[in-house]
């Protein structure tokens, strides 16, 4: 039960504290900003934002469990 509680807290931290507004919007590949930011040269594509968010989650899972496989 303790491990599940730690994972739930880590998930909440990753989704609400460690995720920026920009990441939350642009990790969705169908999102189009009113300013057209995603069409500007050099602006990271959606999979950059999703991968960054995934690394945050994976890093927290590793810190809690010590397992790279999880």
N, C-alpha and C positions, 0 to 999 in steps of 0.2 A: 504494500500500500504506500509506503514511503517513497519508493521509486516512481510510482505513478504520479503521486502528488508533485514531486520534483519536476517531472516531465510536463505536467499541466502548467505549473508556474513558469517554466522555461518557455513554453509555447506562448503564453500570454505576454511575457517579456519580449519575445522575438516579434510578435505581431503588433504590439501596441507601443512599446518603449523603444525598441531598437530599429523599427521600420520607419523610415522617413515618409512624409506625404508624397514626395516624388516617387519613391520606390513603390508605394502602395498603388499609385495611379499607373505608372508606366510598366509595371510587371505584367499588366494585362495587354496581350498583343492586339486586342481590338480597340484599345483606348486611343482616342484622338483628342489632343488638347486644343482648346480654342485658339491658342497662339501658334499652333502647328510646330511645336518644339521638336516633335519626333521626325520631322522632315528636314530639319537643319543638318548640314554636314557636320560630322563629328559628334552629334548627339547619340548617346548609347542606345542600341536597339533594345526591344522589350526583353530579350533573353539575357541581356546583361543584368537588368534589374531583377529578374526572376532568379538568376543564378546567385546574385548577391544575397537575396533573401534566403535562398536555400542554404548557402554557406553559413549564414547566421544561425539558422535552425540546427544544421549539422554540427556546428561548433558547440552549441549549447548541449546537444545530446552527447557529444564526446566528453565535454567537461563533467557531465553528470554521471555517465556510465563508464567512461574510460574505454569504450569500444568504438573502433573505427567502422565496424561492420554495421552497427545500428544506424 
